[in-house]
Amino acid sequence: MIKIAANTSGLIHDLIARASKITTVSHTHPDGDAIGSSVAMVCWLRSLGKDAVCAFPDSIGANLEFIFPEEIRLSRLIYDETPKETSERLGDSDLIICLDFNAFNRTEGMADALASSKAAKILIDHHLNPDGSAFDVCVSETGVSSASELAYYVLMTMPETGGDAGRLPAESANALMAGMTTDTNNFANSTYPSTLQMASELLQAGVDRDAIVAEINWCYGENRLRLIGCALKDLMSITPDGVSYIVLDAGTLKKYGVMEGDTEGLVNMPLAIKGVRMSIMLKQDNGYFRVSVRSKKGTSANTLAREYFNGGGHELAAGGKLFFPKDIATPEEAPAYIEKVTREYFANEA
């Protein structure tokens, strides 16, 4: 089970007690875990009377808006939309709580403002290789499902909760359950005894998990289903090494009116094929592809993403970017690049 050291818990409590203006920050292209852990923390801080807001590097997927209580949604800051206001908030903050990323560069455009802020900084994260020197307090643990799970156990050590999930604001409890559920793909991956304990305690506290799962799974537009059908039927390729890959170029994204969040979970689907041990999805952006890598046990998604896609992450789930023209001359070269580097990767693994 997860144990937060008493001295670490005490430092976090003291930093929060001394601060009046607190900002949470999460990584670029925020997923359910980044949002859930951030929203939970801000709701809890506001229950203590703090001036607390969430700051995100870029836009929130429509499928994840349900995690935000209305007052948190209205006060949140999106750096891409309001860079000056967001930078000023970071500069004026007494405390910044960083959730679900291991280094400032994972916030992209916000990184300089984050690094230059004189605020104390707390890290709560579950990724490999945290930049501990950048933070005043570092709570980093890879053997947990999510940042939301780790944030839950941090909150359980606070005197105000006394280890009782029922003392969390309802909005915090709901957000933590949503964040953990999305990051485990509804308990399909990275699920530990501590994850199930967290879920059980939140259910006892009154969280409606059925409602959360319905929001996660059953509230997409028709275009998402048609995109998935096209991707699996016409765009998916499988290499002799057991690597599935799907490239979503700009034309495909436009054809299906793809919005942030519409491709959620697509990269996991090819892993249902018995002979596939790794799945890669590329999604075209401005000057690069966003890369998602998933793998089965025994094959490292993290290593592939780190060595060939300017990224990294977890052993079985990682991400990165493929730039053009730096990495490939044109977007059309992406499939050939994937086949080349995965062939090289598995040859080196042999």
C-alpha positions as CSV (number, residue, x, y, z in Angstrom):
1,M,0.0,0.0,0.0
2,I,1.1,3.6,-0.6
3,K,2.8,5.2,2.4
4,I,3.5,9.0,2.4
5,A,6.4,9.7,4.7
6,A,5.3,11.7,7.7
7,N,8.0,14.4,7.2
8,T,6.9,14.8,3.5
9,S,3.2,15.1,4.6
10,G,4.2,17.6,7.2
11,L,6.1,19.7,4.7
12,I,3.2,19.7,2.3
13,H,0.8,20.7,5.0
14,D,3.0,23.5,6.2
15,L,3.5,24.9,2.7
16,I,-0.3,24.9,2.1
17,A,-1.0,26.5,5.5
18,R,1.4,29.4,4.8
19,A,0.2,30.0,1.3
20,S,-2.8,32.0,0.3
21,K,-2.6,32.0,-3.5
22,I,-2.1,28.4,-4.8
23,T,-2.1,27.2,-8.5
24,T,-2.1,23.7,-9.7
25,V,-0.4,22.9,-13.0
26,S,-0.5,19.8,-15.2
27,H,1.0,18.6,-18.5
28,T,0.3,19.5,-22.1
29,H,-2.8,17.9,-23.7
30,P,-4.2,17.2,-20.3
31,D,-5.9,13.8,-19.9
32,G,-8.4,12.6,-17.3
33,D,-5.7,12.0,-14.7
34,A,-4.1,15.4,-15.1
35,I,-7.5,17.0,-14.9
36,G,-8.9,14.8,-12.1
37,S,-5.9,15.3,-9.8
38,S,-5.8,19.1,-10.5
39,V,-9.6,19.6,-9.9
40,A,-9.5,17.5,-6.8
41,M,-6.7,19.4,-5.3
42,V,-8.2,22.8,-6.1
43,C,-11.6,21.8,-4.6
44,W,-9.9,20.7,-1.5
45,L,-7.8,23.8,-1.2
46,R,-10.8,26.0,-1.7
47,S,-12.5,24.1,1.2
48,L,-9.7,25.3,3.3
49,G,-10.3,28.9,2.3
50,K,-7.5,29.2,-0.2
51,D,-7.4,31.2,-3.4
52,A,-6.8,28.2,-5.7
53,V,-7.1,27.7,-9.4
54,C,-6.1,25.2,-12.0
55,A,-3.8,26.1,-14.9
56,F,-3.3,24.0,-18.0
57,P,-1.0,24.5,-21.0
58,D,-3.7,23.9,-23.6
59,S,-7.3,23.0,-24.3
60,I,-9.4,20.5,-22.5
61,G,-11.2,17.7,-24.4
62,A,-15.0,18.1,-24.5
63,N,-15.2,14.5,-23.2
64,L,-13.5,15.5,-20.0
65,E,-15.4,18.7,-19.2
66,F,-17.7,16.7,-16.8
67,I,-14.8,16.5,-14.3
68,F,-15.0,20.3,-13.7
69,P,-17.5,21.7,-11.2
70,E,-18.8,24.9,-12.8
71,E,-17.0,27.3,-10.5
72,I,-13.7,25.5,-11.1
73,R,-14.3,25.5,-14.9
74,L,-15.0,29.3,-14.9
75,S,-11.8,30.1,-13.0
76,R,-9.4,27.8,-14.7
77,L,-6.5,29.2,-16.8
78,I,-5.5,27.9,-20.2
79,Y,-2.0,29.1,-21.2
80,D,-2.6,28.9,-25.0
81,E,-5.7,31.1,-24.6
82,T,-4.5,33.6,-22.0
83,P,-0.7,33.4,-21.8
84,K,-0.2,36.7,-20.0
85,E,-2.9,36.1,-17.4
86,T,-1.6,32.5,-16.8
87,S,2.0,33.6,-16.5
88,E,1.1,36.4,-14.1
89,R,-0.9,34.0,-11.9
90,L,2.1,31.7,-11.7
91,G,4.4,34.6,-10.8
92,D,2.0,35.8,-8.1
93,S,1.4,32.4,-6.6
94,D,2.7,31.5,-3.1
95,L,2.6,27.8,-3.9
96,I,2.4,25.8,-7.2
97,I,1.3,22.1,-7.0
98,C,2.5,20.2,-10.1
99,L,0.5,17.1,-11.0
100,D,1.0,14.2,-13.4
101,F,4.3,15.3,-15.0
102,N,7.9,14.9,-14.1
103,A,9.7,18.0,-15.5
104,F,8.7,21.6,-16.4
105,N,9.2,20.9,-20.2
106,R,6.1,18.7,-20.1
107,T,4.1,21.9,-19.8
108,E,5.6,23.3,-23.1
109,G,4.7,27.0,-23.4
110,M,4.2,27.4,-19.6
111,A,7.7,26.0,-18.8
112,D,9.5,29.3,-18.6
113,A,6.8,31.0,-16.4
114,L,6.8,27.9,-14.2
115,A,10.5,27.8,-13.8
116,S,10.8,31.6,-13.2
117,S,8.1,31.7,-10.5
118,K,9.5,32.2,-7.0
119,A,6.6,30.2,-5.5
120,A,7.4,27.0,-3.6
121,K,6.6,24.0,-5.8
122,I,5.3,20.5,-4.9
123,L,5.4,17.6,-7.3
124,I,2.8,14.8,-7.1
125,D,3.6,12.4,-10.0
126,H,3.8,8.8,-11.1
127,H,6.2,9.0,-14.0
128,L,9.8,7.8,-14.3
129,N,12.8,10.1,-13.7
130,P,11.3,13.2,-12.0
131,D,13.4,16.3,-12.0
132,G,13.6,16.5,-8.2
133,S,15.9,19.5,-8.2
134,A,13.1,21.7,-9.6
135,F,10.7,21.1,-6.7
136,D,10.7,21.9,-3.0
137,V,8.8,18.7,-2.2
138,C,8.7,15.7,-4.5
139,V,6.1,12.9,-4.1
140,S,7.0,10.5,-6.9
141,E,6.0,6.9,-7.1
142,T,5.8,4.7,-10.2
143,G,4.0,1.8,-8.5
144,V,0.6,3.5,-8.5
145,S,-2.1,3.7,-11.1
146,S,-2.2,7.5,-11.5
147,A,-1.4,10.9,-10.2
148,S,-5.0,10.9,-8.9
149,E,-4.3,7.9,-6.8
150,L,-1.1,9.5,-5.4
151,A,-2.9,12.8,-4.7
152,Y,-5.6,10.8,-2.9
153,Y,-3.1,9.3,-0.5
154,V,-1.4,12.6,0.0
155,L,-4.8,14.1,1.0
156,M,-5.5,11.2,3.3
157,T,-2.4,12.2,5.3
158,M,-3.6,15.8,5.9
159,P,-4.9,16.6,9.4
160,E,-8.1,18.0,7.9
161,T,-9.1,14.6,6.5
162,G,-7.6,12.3,9.1
163,G,-7.5,9.5,6.7
164,D,-11.2,9.6,6.1
165,A,-12.3,9.9,2.4
166,G,-15.7,11.1,3.6
167,R,-14.1,14.3,4.8
168,L,-13.0,15.2,1.2
169,P,-15.2,17.7,-0.6
170,A,-17.6,15.6,-2.9
171,E,-16.1,17.3,-5.9
172,S,-12.6,16.2,-5.0
173,A,-13.7,12.7,-4.4
174,N,-15.5,12.5,-7.8
175,A,-12.5,14.1,-9.6
176,L,-10.1,11.6,-8.1
177,M,-12.2,8.6,-9.0
178,A,-12.6,10.0,-12.6
179,G,-8.8,10.6,-12.9
180,M,-7.9,7.1,-11.7
181,T,-10.6,5.4,-13.8
182,T,-9.4,7.1,-17.0
183,D,-5.7,6.3,-16.4
184,T,-6.4,2.6,-15.6
185,N,-8.7,2.3,-18.6
186,N,-11.4,1.3,-16.1
187,F,-9.1,-1.0,-14.1
188,A,-7.7,-2.7,-17.2
189,N,-4.1,-1.5,-16.7
190,S,-1.8,-0.4,-13.9
191,T,-4.1,-1.5,-11.1
192,Y,-2.6,-2.1,-7.7
193,P,-4.0,-3.1,-4.3
194,S,-3.7,0.5,-3.3
195,T,-5.8,1.5,-6.4
196,L,-8.6,-0.8,-5.3
197,Q,-8.4,0.4,-1.8
198,M,-8.7,4.0,-3.0
199,A,-11.7,3.1,-5.1
200,S,-13.4,1.2,-2.3
201,E,-12.9,4.1,0.1
202,L,-14.2,6.7,-2.4
203,L,-17.3,4.5,-3.0
204,Q,-17.9,4.3,0.7
205,A,-17.6,8.1,0.8
206,G,-20.5,8.3,-1.7
207,V,-18.9,8.6,-5.1
208,D,-21.2,7.5,-7.9
209,R,-18.8,5.5,-10.1
210,D,-21.5,4.4,-12.4
211,A,-22.2,8.0,-13.4
212,I,-18.5,8.7,-13.9
213,V,-18.1,5.6,-16.1
214,A,-21.1,6.7,-18.1
215,E,-19.6,10.1,-18.7
216,I,-16.3,8.6,-19.7
217,N,-17.7,6.0,-22.1
218,W,-21.1,7.0,-23.4
219,C,-21.0,10.7,-24.2
220,Y,-19.0,10.9,-27.5
221,G,-20.3,12.2,-30.8
222,E,-21.1,10.0,-33.8
223,N,-17.9,11.1,-35.6
224,R,-15.7,9.3,-33.0
225,L,-17.3,5.9,-33.8
226,R,-17.0,6.5,-37.5
227,L,-13.3,7.6,-37.1
228,I,-12.6,4.4,-35.1
229,G,-14.2,2.3,-37.7
230,C,-12.1,3.9,-40.4
231,A,-8.9,3.7,-38.4
232,L,-9.3,0.0,-37.6
233,K,-10.5,-1.1,-41.0
234,D,-8.5,1.1,-43.4
235,L,-5.6,2.8,-41.5
236,M,-4.3,0.1,-39.2
237,S,-1.2,-1.8,-40.3
238,I,0.6,-4.7,-38.5
239,T,4.3,-5.3,-38.9
240,P,5.9,-8.8,-38.8
241,D,7.3,-7.8,-35.4
242,G,3.8,-7.6,-34.0
243,V,3.5,-3.8,-34.0
244,S,0.2,-2.2,-34.9
245,Y,0.3,1.4,-36.1
246,I,-2.3,3.9,-37.1
247,V,-1.5,7.3,-38.7
248,L,-4.2,10.0,-38.4
249,D,-3.1,12.7,-40.8
250,A,-4.6,16.1,-41.2
251,G,-7.0,15.0,-44.0
252,T,-8.4,12.3,-41.8
253,L,-8.8,14.5,-38.8
254,K,-10.6,17.1,-40.9
255,K,-12.9,14.5,-42.6
256,Y,-14.2,13.2,-39.3
257,G,-14.2,16.6,-37.5
258,V,-11.9,15.2,-34.8
259,M,-11.8,17.3,-31.6
260,E,-9.6,17.0,-28.5
261,G,-10.5,13.7,-26.8
262,D,-12.1,12.0,-29.8
263,T,-9.2,9.6,-30.2
264,E,-9.1,8.6,-26.5
265,G,-8.5,4.9,-26.1
266,L,-8.0,4.2,-29.8
267,V,-4.4,3.3,-29.4
268,N,-5.3,0.5,-26.9
269,M,-7.7,-1.3,-29.3
270,P,-5.2,-3.2,-31.5
271,L,-3.7,-4.8,-28.4
272,A,-6.8,-7.0,-28.4
273,I,-5.2,-8.8,-31.3
274,K,-3.3,-11.9,-30.1
275,G,-0.1,-11.4,-32.1
276,V,0.2,-7.6,-31.5
277,R,2.6,-6.7,-28.7
278,M,2.9,-3.0,-29.3
279,S,0.4,-0.4,-30.6
280,I,1.4,3.0,-32.0
281,M,-0.9,5.9,-33.0
282,L,0.2,9.1,-34.6
283,K,-2.1,12.2,-34.7
284,Q,-1.0,15.1,-36.9
285,D,-0.6,18.5,-35.3
286,N,1.1,21.7,-36.4
287,G,4.6,20.6,-37.5
288,Y,4.6,17.3,-35.8
289,F,2.7,14.1,-35.0
290,R,1.5,13.4,-31.4
291,V,2.7,9.9,-30.7
292,S,0.9,7.4,-28.4
293,V,2.6,4.0,-27.6
294,R,1.0,1.1,-25.7
295,S,2.5,-2.3,-25.2
296,K,1.9,-5.7,-23.6
297,K,4.0,-6.8,-20.6
298,G,7.5,-7.7,-21.7
299,T,7.7,-4.9,-24.4
300,S,8.7,-1.4,-23.3
301,A,6.6,1.4,-24.7
302,N,8.7,3.8,-22.7
303,T,12.0,2.8,-24.3
304,L,10.6,3.0,-27.8
305,A,9.1,6.5,-27.1
306,R,12.3,7.7,-25.5
307,E,14.7,6.5,-28.2
308,Y,12.7,7.2,-31.3
309,F,9.8,9.6,-30.6
310,N,11.3,12.4,-28.4
311,G,9.3,11.2,-25.4
312,G,8.8,8.6,-22.7
313,G,6.4,7.7,-20.0
314,H,5.5,4.4,-18.3
315,E,6.7,0.9,-19.2
316,L,3.5,-0.1,-21.0
317,A,2.1,3.4,-21.9
318,A,4.2,6.3,-23.3
319,G,4.0,9.2,-25.6
320,G,6.1,11.6,-27.6
321,K,6.3,13.6,-30.8
322,L,7.6,13.0,-34.3
323,F,8.6,16.3,-35.9
324,F,8.8,17.2,-39.6
325,P,11.1,18.1,-41.1
326,K,13.5,17.4,-38.2
327,D,12.7,13.7,-37.8
328,I,11.0,13.0,-41.1
329,A,11.0,15.2,-44.2
330,T,7.2,15.1,-44.7
331,P,4.1,13.7,-42.9
332,E,3.8,11.1,-45.6
333,E,7.0,9.4,-44.4
334,A,5.6,8.5,-41.0
335,P,4.6,4.9,-41.8
336,A,8.0,4.1,-43.2
337,Y,9.7,5.7,-40.2
338,I,7.5,3.6,-37.8
339,E,8.4,0.4,-39.6
340,K,12.1,1.3,-39.7
341,V,12.5,2.2,-36.0
342,T,10.3,-0.6,-34.7
343,R,12.3,-3.2,-36.7
344,E,15.5,-1.7,-35.3
345,Y,14.1,-1.7,-31.8
346,F,13.1,-5.3,-31.8
347,A,16.3,-6.3,-33.5
348,N,18.2,-4.7,-30.6
349,E,15.9,-6.4,-28.1
350,A,16.6,-9.8,-29.5
